């Protein structure tokens, strides 16, 4: 749950109206489904409320705007806090990187891929959406990458900020490009190619082959 949603939940509780968190899940899932179906620009709070069978006020008590709701919904696709726990750290580094991108973009879920395509098309002309996703999604992805890579670094070696930024850019950029411009879905094999041909060559000089 995002900090803003937690804060609103606490405020609701103080006023004697505990927030129904299961309703949050329904609203978020409905948002992703409608986003995949109609795109970001045509998505409305009214339509989400109608399909989720809640009042508009219920949504606005939790999220101040459509952009904030969509950013939270995207974060629910990629809950980085639980992703790190799910990744098997006994695997080779390459496999962990592939798993991270698969988990982040839910490569097996067509609706989520379509939702991400819709977001990709909206970001160039919506600064609030772009900045919110950068702050939430990109920052957490970068942190997750460092958490995975750091144990494999050779003694006295590190990754410069520029290289870590580039690693965090490569996977999402290619996946969004494929979804939005090429209009093709992706699978694990596509992500494996990204890891094999782009990510691993960037970091191999700095890492040991085994932990």
C-alpha positions as CSV (number, residue, x, y, z in Angstrom):
1,X,0.0,0.0,0.0
2,X,1.4,3.5,-0.9
3,X,2.2,6.0,1.9
4,X,-0.7,8.2,0.8
5,X,-3.2,5.4,1.0
6,X,-1.9,4.4,4.4
7,X,-2.2,7.9,5.6
8,X,-5.8,8.1,4.4
9,X,-6.6,4.7,6.1
10,X,-5.3,6.1,9.4
11,X,-7.3,9.3,9.0
12,X,-10.5,7.2,8.3
13,X,-9.8,5.1,11.3
14,X,-9.4,8.2,13.5
15,X,-12.8,9.4,12.3
16,X,-14.3,6.1,13.3
17,X,-14.6,4.7,9.8
18,X,-12.0,2.0,9.2
19,X,-11.0,1.7,5.6
20,X,-12.0,-1.6,3.9
21,X,-8.7,-2.7,2.4
22,X,-10.4,-5.5,0.4
23,X,-12.3,-2.8,-1.4
24,X,-9.0,-1.3,-2.4
25,X,-8.0,-4.5,-4.1
26,X,-11.3,-4.5,-6.1
27,X,-10.8,-0.9,-7.1
28,X,-7.1,-1.5,-8.2
29,X,-8.0,-4.6,-10.2
30,X,-10.9,-2.8,-11.9
31,X,-8.6,0.1,-12.7
32,X,-6.1,-2.2,-14.4
33,X,-8.8,-4.1,-16.4
34,X,-10.4,-0.9,-17.6
35,X,-7.0,0.7,-18.4
36,X,-6.2,-2.4,-20.6
37,X,-9.6,-2.1,-22.3
38,X,-10.0,1.6,-22.9
39,X,-6.6,3.2,-22.4
40,X,-5.5,6.0,-20.0
41,X,-7.2,9.0,-21.6
42,X,-10.6,7.3,-21.8
43,X,-10.4,5.9,-18.2
44,X,-12.6,7.7,-15.7
45,X,-13.2,7.5,-12.0
46,X,-16.9,7.2,-12.8
47,X,-16.3,4.1,-14.9
48,X,-14.0,2.6,-12.3
49,X,-16.6,3.2,-9.5
50,X,-19.4,1.8,-11.6
51,X,-17.6,-1.4,-12.5
52,X,-16.1,-1.9,-9.0
53,X,-19.6,-1.2,-7.5
54,X,-18.4,1.5,-5.2
55,X,-19.1,5.2,-4.9
56,X,-16.8,7.9,-6.4
57,X,-16.3,9.2,-2.9
58,X,-14.9,5.9,-1.9
59,X,-12.2,6.1,-4.5
60,X,-11.4,9.8,-3.8
61,X,-11.0,9.1,-0.1
62,X,-8.1,6.7,-1.1
63,X,-6.6,8.4,-4.2
64,X,-6.7,12.1,-4.9
65,X,-6.7,11.7,-8.7
66,X,-6.9,9.3,-11.5
67,X,-3.1,9.5,-12.0
68,X,-2.5,8.6,-8.3
69,X,-4.8,5.6,-8.6
70,X,-3.1,4.4,-11.8
71,X,0.4,4.8,-10.2
72,X,-0.8,2.8,-7.2
73,X,-2.3,0.1,-9.5
74,X,1.0,-0.2,-11.4
75,X,2.8,-0.6,-8.1
76,X,0.4,-3.4,-7.3
77,X,1.6,-5.2,-10.5
78,X,5.2,-4.9,-9.2
79,X,5.2,-5.0,-5.4
80,X,8.9,-4.7,-5.0
81,X,8.9,-5.3,-1.3
82,X,7.5,-8.9,-1.8
83,X,9.3,-9.4,-5.1
84,X,12.7,-9.4,-3.4
85,X,11.5,-12.0,-0.9
86,X,10.1,-14.2,-3.8
87,X,13.4,-14.2,-5.8
88,X,15.4,-17.3,-5.2
89,X,18.8,-15.9,-4.2
90,X,20.4,-19.3,-4.5
91,X,20.1,-19.0,-8.3
92,X,22.7,-17.6,-10.6
93,X,22.8,-13.8,-11.0
94,X,21.5,-14.0,-14.5
95,X,18.4,-16.0,-13.4
96,X,17.7,-13.6,-10.6
97,X,17.7,-10.7,-13.1
98,X,15.4,-12.5,-15.4
99,X,13.0,-13.3,-12.5
100,X,13.0,-9.7,-11.4
101,X,11.9,-8.4,-14.8
102,X,9.3,-11.2,-15.2
103,X,7.9,-10.4,-11.7
104,X,7.9,-6.6,-12.4
105,X,6.1,-6.8,-15.7
106,X,4.0,-10.0,-15.0
107,X,5.1,-11.5,-18.3
108,X,2.4,-14.2,-18.0
109,X,-0.5,-11.8,-17.6
110,X,-2.0,-10.3,-20.8
111,X,-4.3,-7.8,-19.1
112,X,-1.4,-6.3,-17.2
113,X,0.7,-6.1,-20.3
114,X,-2.1,-4.2,-22.0
115,X,-2.4,-1.9,-19.0
116,X,1.3,-1.2,-19.2
117,X,0.9,-0.4,-22.9
118,X,-1.8,2.1,-22.1
119,X,0.3,3.8,-19.5
120,X,3.3,3.9,-21.9
121,X,1.2,5.8,-24.5
122,X,-0.1,8.3,-21.9
123,X,3.2,9.1,-20.1
124,X,4.7,11.5,-22.8
125,X,1.9,14.0,-22.4
126,X,1.1,13.5,-18.7
127,X,3.8,14.9,-16.4
128,X,2.0,13.8,-13.1
129,X,1.9,10.2,-14.3
130,X,5.4,10.2,-15.6
131,X,6.9,11.7,-12.5
132,X,4.9,9.5,-10.2
133,X,5.9,6.3,-12.0
134,X,9.5,7.5,-12.0
135,X,9.5,8.1,-8.3
136,X,7.7,4.9,-7.4
137,X,8.4,2.2,-10.0
138,X,11.8,3.3,-11.3
139,X,13.3,4.0,-7.9
140,X,12.2,0.7,-6.5
141,X,13.4,-1.2,-9.5
142,X,16.8,0.4,-9.2
143,X,17.0,-0.5,-5.5
144,X,15.9,-4.1,-6.3
145,X,18.6,-4.4,-8.9
146,X,21.3,-3.3,-6.5
147,X,20.1,-5.7,-3.9
148,X,20.5,-8.6,-6.3
149,X,23.8,-7.5,-7.9
150,X,25.7,-6.3,-4.8
151,X,26.5,-9.8,-3.3
152,X,28.1,-10.8,-6.6
153,X,30.5,-7.8,-6.9
154,X,34.2,-8.5,-6.7
155,X,36.1,-7.2,-3.7
156,X,36.8,-3.5,-4.1
157,X,34.5,-3.3,-7.1
158,X,31.2,-1.4,-7.4
159,X,28.8,-0.2,-10.0
160,X,28.9,3.5,-10.8
161,X,25.6,5.4,-10.6
162,X,25.6,5.8,-14.4
163,X,25.8,2.0,-15.0
164,X,23.2,1.2,-12.4
165,X,20.9,3.8,-13.9
166,X,21.4,2.2,-17.4
167,X,20.7,-1.3,-16.0
168,X,17.5,0.0,-14.5
169,X,16.6,1.6,-17.9
170,X,17.4,-1.3,-20.3
171,X,14.8,-3.9,-19.3
172,X,11.8,-1.6,-18.8
173,X,12.6,0.5,-21.9
174,X,12.7,-2.4,-24.2
175,X,9.6,-4.0,-22.8
176,X,7.6,-0.8,-23.0
177,X,9.0,-0.2,-26.6
178,X,7.9,-3.7,-27.5
179,X,4.4,-3.3,-26.0
180,X,3.7,0.3,-27.1
181,X,5.5,0.8,-30.4
182,X,5.9,-2.7,-31.8
183,X,2.6,-3.8,-30.2
184,X,3.8,-7.3,-29.4
185,X,3.5,-9.1,-26.1
186,X,6.7,-10.4,-24.5
187,X,7.6,-13.6,-22.7
188,X,10.3,-15.0,-20.6
189,X,12.5,-15.8,-23.6
190,X,12.4,-12.1,-24.6
191,X,13.5,-11.1,-21.1
192,X,16.2,-13.7,-21.2
193,X,17.6,-12.1,-24.3
194,X,17.7,-8.8,-22.6
195,X,19.6,-10.3,-19.7
196,X,22.0,-12.3,-21.9
197,X,22.9,-9.7,-24.5
198,X,22.6,-6.4,-22.6
199,X,22.5,-6.6,-18.8
200,X,25.0,-9.4,-18.1
201,X,27.7,-8.0,-20.5
202,X,27.4,-4.6,-18.7
203,X,28.1,-6.1,-15.2
204,X,30.3,-9.2,-15.9
205,X,33.7,-7.3,-15.5
206,X,32.6,-6.3,-12.0
207,X,31.3,-9.6,-10.7
208,X,32.5,-13.0,-9.5
209,X,31.1,-16.1,-11.2
210,X,29.9,-17.6,-7.9
211,X,29.0,-16.0,-4.5
